[in-house]
Amino acid sequence: MKKITLLVSFIACVVFAHGQLLVNENFDYTAGSGLIGQGGWAIVGTSVFNPITVTAPVTPGISYPGYPSTGIGSELPVAISGQDVTKAFTAQLTGTVYYSFLANIQTALAKYRGDYFIHLVETGSTSAFFGRVYVKLVGTKIAFGILNASGGTYSPTYTDASYDLNTTYMIVVKTNAATAASSLIINPAMNAEPTTGWTDNTTGGTTVPASTKGIGGINIRQGADSIAPTLKLDGIHVAISYNALFASTALQTLKADNLSVSLKGSTLTVNNAADGSTVDVYSSLGAKVQTSKLENNAIQLNNLSKGLYVVRAGNLTTKIML
């Protein structure tokens, strides 16, 4: 019993340490309502033209398999030549700030070097921007870009033009809180931070976060009509670890085992959940690594490495060791 108690405590501590989000924004507000004044969002500058307003999801809506915010709340349309908004979080002076979101680009332009629509910001600033995400049209395809910071003669670094309009992508950005060096990746694996596939930018700007202020906000921007995209956003997460971006908040309150399971090889049998129900498997850091439907009260585990995992079906959870 003592070993089990210690194991539960260990998992709870690990999930709490790595699964906390600085921002967990799913736009769960009344459709048609303005974003400013809700959930800590505030206006940037003074423009009230074309205010950002949440809308009800349009089927199939913005969704991405396995992403924790899919199906929660409304969506956020981002237009051109309009109001910009910001949401503050606990300032980060050191380490890496990660943020992720779902984006569906509806229109983009090939002019200039594209335009940016979301970025981090220095605490209390209206001009010190970091980790700016761009998009531009290349032929009939789109490319996503990343710019590390404001200032200087800036030039974002772009991905290949291999992405489509009217398609939802899951985008992750990481920014060094001390140097502002930033990277972007599209549709990465969610179980562990990728070691390859990032698009990097370290020379796009000259500004670095003030050591006394740090990075402390995320902004959504509606750019100039001559270069800006139109799009829909959802599921904005900000964290200080990659795994935390994808952690289930349900695991942060894990207290006891109450899901009955048995494991034989790669077959996991669930004894007290309805056939056809959804079973989620999480790493010990809180990242969702598998989602399956129960068939004959069992699921097949998908090539998971050895280690400790949390299994969840409905409101019931347990732990397994592979």
GIFEN-V633161 format. One record per pair of residues at least 12 apart in sequence whose ideal C-beta (glycine too) atoms are under 8 Angstrom apart, sorted by the first residue. I is the first residue (numbers start at 0). GAP is how many residues later the second one is. Records with the same first field share a line. If there is no record, write none. Layout:
# GIFEN-V633161
I: GAP, GAP
This chain:
# GIFEN-V633161
3: 253
6: 312
7: 246, 247, 248, 249, 311
10: 243, 273, 297, 299, 308
11: 242, 243
13: 270, 271, 272
14: 232, 236, 237, 239, 269, 270, 271, 295
15: 236
17: 223, 225, 226, 229, 267, 268
18: 224, 225, 228, 229, 230, 232, 233, 266, 267
19: 219, 224, 227, 232
20: 216, 217, 218, 223, 224, 226, 228
21: 67, 68, 70, 75, 216, 217, 218
22: 64, 66, 76, 195, 213, 214, 215
23: 45, 213, 225
24: 14, 62, 210, 211, 212
25: 43, 46, 47, 208, 209
26: 27, 46, 47, 48, 49, 206, 207
27: 44, 45, 46
28: 25, 44, 45
29: 24, 44
30: 23, 24, 25, 43
31: 21, 22, 23
32: 20, 21
33: 17, 18, 19
34: 16, 17, 18, 19, 41, 50
35: 15, 16, 47, 49
38: 48
39: 47, 48
40: 44, 45, 46
41: 43, 44, 45, 46
42: 40, 41, 42, 43
43: 39, 40, 41, 42, 82, 175, 177
44: 39, 81
46: 35, 36, 37
47: 35
48: 32, 33, 34
49: 29, 30, 31, 32, 33, 172
50: 31, 32
51: 24, 25, 26, 30, 31, 33, 168, 170
52: 24
53: 19, 20, 21, 22
54: 19, 20, 21, 22
55: 18, 19
56: 17, 18
57: 17
60: 14, 173
61: 13, 40, 41, 42, 106, 170, 171, 172, 173
62: 39, 105
63: 38, 104, 105, 106, 123, 171
64: 226
65: 124, 180, 222, 225
66: 35, 103, 123, 168, 179
67: 167, 169, 178, 179, 180, 181, 220
68: 33, 165, 166, 168
69: 32, 165
71: 163
72: 161
74: 157, 158, 159
75: 144, 156, 157, 158
76: 153, 154, 155
77: 39, 142, 143, 144, 151, 152, 153, 154, 155
78: 143, 151
79: 142, 143, 144, 145, 148, 149, 150
80: 141, 142, 143, 144, 147
81: 140
82: 139
83: 135, 136, 137, 138
84: 134, 135
85: 35, 131, 132, 133, 134
86: 130, 131, 132
87: 35, 128, 129
88: 127, 128, 129, 149
89: 126
90: 32, 122, 123, 124, 125
91: 85, 122, 123, 124, 148
92: 84, 85, 116, 118, 119, 120, 121
93: 83, 84, 120
94: 82, 145
95: 78, 79, 80, 81, 144
96: 23, 33, 34, 77, 78, 80, 118, 141, 142, 143
97: 74, 75, 76, 140, 141, 142, 143, 144, 146, 147
98: 21, 32, 73, 74, 119, 137, 138, 139, 140, 146
99: 70, 71, 72, 73, 135, 136, 137, 145, 146
100: 17, 69, 70, 132, 133, 134, 135, 136
101: 66, 67, 68, 69, 131, 132, 133
102: 14, 15, 65, 66, 68, 128, 129, 130
103: 62, 63, 64, 65, 127, 128
104: 30, 37, 58, 60, 61, 62, 124, 125, 126
105: 59, 60, 123, 124, 125, 126
106: 58, 122, 123
107: 27, 28, 29, 34, 57, 121
108: 27, 28, 117, 118, 119, 120
109: 26, 27, 28
110: 115, 116
111: 114, 115
112: 21, 23, 32, 42, 43
113: 20, 21, 22, 23, 29, 31, 42, 44, 113, 115
114: 19, 20, 21, 108, 109, 112, 113, 114
115: 16, 17, 18, 29, 31, 40, 105, 107
116: 16, 17, 18, 103, 104, 105, 106, 111, 112, 114, 116
117: 14, 15, 100, 101, 102, 103, 115, 118
118: 12, 13, 14, 99, 100, 102
119: 53, 55, 95, 97, 98, 99
120: 94, 95, 96, 97, 98
121: 87, 88, 91, 92, 93, 94, 95
122: 90, 91, 92, 93, 94
123: 89, 92
124: 88
126: 23
127: 21, 22, 79, 81, 82
128: 20, 21, 76, 78, 90
129: 18, 19, 20, 45, 50, 52, 77, 79, 85
130: 15, 16, 17, 42, 43, 44, 49, 51, 53
131: 14, 15, 24, 50
132: 12, 13, 38, 40, 51
133: 12, 13, 22, 24
134: 94, 96
135: 22
137: 23
138: 22
140: 20, 21, 22, 23
141: 19, 21, 22, 23
142: 15, 16, 17, 18, 19, 20
143: 14, 15, 19, 25, 27, 40, 42, 55
144: 12, 13, 14, 39, 54, 56
145: 27, 36, 37, 38, 53, 54, 55, 58
146: 35, 54, 57, 58
147: 27, 32, 33, 34, 53, 54, 55, 56, 57
148: 31, 33, 55, 56, 57, 58, 59
149: 55, 56, 57
150: 54, 55, 56
151: 52, 53, 54
153: 50, 51
154: 48, 49
155: 45, 48
156: 42, 43, 44, 47
157: 41
158: 25, 27, 40
162: 23
168: 17, 18
169: 16, 17, 18
170: 13, 14, 15
171: 12, 13, 16, 70, 73
173: 24, 68
174: 40
176: 32, 37, 38
177: 30, 31, 33
178: 23, 29
179: 25, 27, 28, 29
180: 19, 20, 21
181: 18, 19, 20
182: 15, 16, 17, 18
183: 14, 15
184: 12, 13, 14
189: 55, 56, 97, 98, 99
190: 55, 92, 96, 97, 98
191: 50, 51, 91, 95
192: 49, 50
217: 18, 20
219: 13
240: 44
242: 40, 42, 43, 44
243: 42
245: 40, 41, 42
246: 35, 38, 39, 40, 41
247: 32, 34, 38, 40, 64
249: 62, 67
250: 31, 35, 59, 61, 66
251: 34
253: 56, 63
256: 60, 61, 62
257: 58, 59, 60
258: 13, 14, 52, 53, 54, 57, 58, 59
259: 12, 58
260: 50, 57, 59
262: 57, 59
265: 34, 35
266: 31, 32, 33, 34
267: 30, 31, 32, 33, 43, 52
268: 28, 29
269: 24, 27, 28, 29, 41, 43
270: 26
271: 44
272: 21, 24, 40, 41, 43
273: 20
274: 19, 20, 21, 22
275: 17, 18, 19
276: 16, 17, 36, 37
277: 13, 14, 15, 16, 35
278: 12, 13, 14, 15, 20, 32, 33, 34
279: 31, 32, 33
280: 20, 23, 28, 29, 30, 31
281: 27, 28, 29, 30
282: 24, 25, 26, 27
283: 23, 24, 25, 26
285: 24
288: 13, 15, 20
289: 12, 14
293: 19
300: 21
303: 18
304: 17
305: 16
306: 14, 15
307: 12, 13
308: 12, 13
